[in-house]
Amino acid sequence: MTKLSVVLACAAFTLLGAQAAPALALSESASAPPAVVGGRAEITVTGSGSVSAAPDAMRLYVGVEVHKGRAAEAFAAVKSARARLARALASVGIAAADMQTSGLGFGADYQQDGVKVVGYQASQNVQVLLRDLSKADAVVDAVAAVGEDVRINGIAFEVAKVEALVAKARAAAYRDALARAQEYASLSGRRLGRVVKLEEQSDTPTSRFAMAADQSFISPGQGAVTVTVRAVYELV
């Protein structure tokens, strides 16, 4: 093993021991170990980029559930409760096109022994898209006012036009990877060459929105769109 090979092997060992450092794989000549890629030296790095964003839409997951002594009564009652829910949502500006049925349920209620039928239950779940977040509190209040048959199952925030944010996050991730590669090239006494391989770590960038406290009952908070890339550069 040449002196340069020993130095490079030590550098690779050190990097593998660091939790957040990129992998460094270098080879010097055709007589080097089998890790050589076409006789050229390469460096592999990862880069990440995040763009802050305030959500501009909310999905509210609600439903109605009833329990009656007879099957026909349960079915009729859940239809009535669903109609009341739709009217309540319409009264605060939710269009019919933004109310989507996301689940139906119907079955028997049993005693604790699990044998004797004591009644029937019916349910229907609805996914509501709220395009104006300033109405979030009013929408939740309207749903709660429907009565004891209503269930609120959760909320999720979204960015309607996320493509532009993803593009910015990708550019930031690439710049981060390039800066890392240049730094390691300099440390190894090399110059950074062309990009040999570039790939995004996942098919769809991760979007997450953190809740933040404010004076409203529903708080959209601030979130981020994050992209991670893996890049392989040639060293010259």
N, C-alpha and C positions, 0 to 999 in steps of 0.2 A: 504494500500500500504506500503510495507517495505521500509526501508531507502535506500537500494540498488536500488529498483525500482524507487524511486523518483530521485535519482542521474542519473540513466540511462535515464529516461524520459527527464530530463533537457538536457543531452548530445545530445539526438536525436533532441530536439527542436532547440538547437544551431546550429547543423549541417544543418538542413533544412533551416535555415535562411542564410547560406553561399552559395554563388552562385556556387563555383567550388568544394565544399567538397563532399565526398562520403556519401551515406546514411548509418546510423548506427542503426541496429536493434538488441537489446539484450533482452534475457529473462532468468530468473534465475531458475525457478523450475516449476513443474507441476501445482502449484497453481497460476502461473502468468496469466496475461490477455490472450485473445485468440490468440495474435500474436505469441505465443510460437510455435516453429517448432519441434515437437517431443521431447519437453523438453530440447532442447539444445540451447545455445546461438550462434548467427551467426552475421557476419558482411559482408556487401555488399559494394564493391568498384568498381570503374572504373579505367582503366589504358590506356594510349595511348603511341604509339611509332611511330616515324617518321624516315625515312631513306632518306637522300639527294641523288638525282640522276640527272645526266645531260641527257636530252633526246637524243636519237640516231636515231630518225626517225621523219619525218614530213609528214602530210597529207595536201595537197593543194586542196582547193575546187574552181574549175574554171568552166566556161561555155561559150557558144556562144549563141548569140541572134540576130535575124535578123527581119526586118520589110519590107515587100514587098506588092505590090498592088494586087497580085493574090496568091491564096493558093499554087499552084504548084511552083511558083517562090520562095515563102518563104521556102517551104520544101526543094527544091533543094539548096537554098542558105545556109541553116543551115547545110546540109550535107557537103557542100564545106568548110564552116568555121570549122566544126568539124575535117575534114581531115587536114586542115592547122594547127590546134591546135595540132593534133597528130604528125605531122611532126616536129613541133617546139619542142615538148617535147622529141621526139626521138633524135633530134639533140644535146640535152644536156644529153643524156644517160639514159632517162627514158624508161624502157622496156614496151612493149605493155601490159604485164600481170599486170603492176602497174598502168594502166589507166582503171578505172572502171566507166561506165556510171551510174550516180546516179539520173538522172531525165530527163524527156522529156516534152516539152510543145509545144502546137500548138493551135492557135485560131484566132479569128477575132479581128481587131482593130476597135473601134467605135469612132465616133465624140463625142464631149462633151455631147450631148443630150442622148448618150447611145443607139441610135436607128439605125442610118445610119452606115453601114460598110464602112470603108475607106481603109481597107487593111487587111493584115494577118501577124501574128508574129509566129515565131517558135524558139524554144530554146532547148538546150541540155546541161546538167550539167555533169561534170566529176570530179571524185575523184582521185587525183594523189598521189601515195605513193613514197616519196623520202627517199631512204635508206642511202644516203650519204649527211649529212647536210652541208658539205663544198660546195656543189653545189646549195644551196638554192637560193642565189642571182642570179646565172646564169639561174636557172629554171624560176624564176619570170620574169627576163628580157626577156627570150624567149617567155613566154606567152604574155607579154605586147606587144611584137613586132608583134603578129599575126594581130593586127589592132583593129579598132573600134567595131568589132563584139564580142570581147572577154570580159568576166566579171570575176573578181577575187572576190570570195565570202567569203574567209576566210582561215585560216590555223589552224592546231592543231598539237601539239608535242606529241610524244609517247616514251616509253621505250620498245624496242622490247622484251627483256627477263625480264619481271617484276616479275616473280615468286620468284626469289632469293631475291629481294628487299622486297617483301611481307613477306617472311619467317623471315627476319631480323626485320622487323617492328613488326610482331606478337611477336617475342621473347622480343623485347624492351617493348611492351605494357604489356606483362605478368609480366616482372620484375617490371614495374612501379606499377601495381596493387598489387603485392606482397609486395612491400616496403610500400605502403599506408596502407595495411591491418596490417602489422607488427607494424607500428607506432600507429595505433588506438588501436590495441590489448594492446600494452604497456601502452597507456594512460588510458585504462579502467581497468588496473590491471590484465589482462588475458594473456594467451599464445595463439598463433595462431595454430589452428589445421589443419585438412585436408581440401582440396578444396571440397566443396559440389556441386558447379555449376560453369561452366565457359562457356561463350558464346561471340561470336564476335558481335559487335553492328550492323553491316550491312553485307549483303551477299557478297559484293565486296568492298575491301578497296578503299578509295578515293585516286585518283592520280591527282595531280595538278602541273602545271608547270608555274612558274612566268617568265614573260619576263624581260630581263636585257639588259641594254644599252651596246653596244660595237661598233666597227667600221664597222660592217656589217649591211646591210639593214635589213636582217632577223636575229633576235637574239633569239636563243633557250633558253638561260637563264638557271637557275637552279631550280629544283623543288623538291618535296618530295612525297614519298608514305607513307600514314598514316593509322594506324590500331588502333581501339579502342576496348577494351574488358571489359566485366563486369564479376566480380568474386565474388562468395559467399564462405566465409571461416567459418569453425567451430571455436568457441572460447572455450578453455578449462581452 
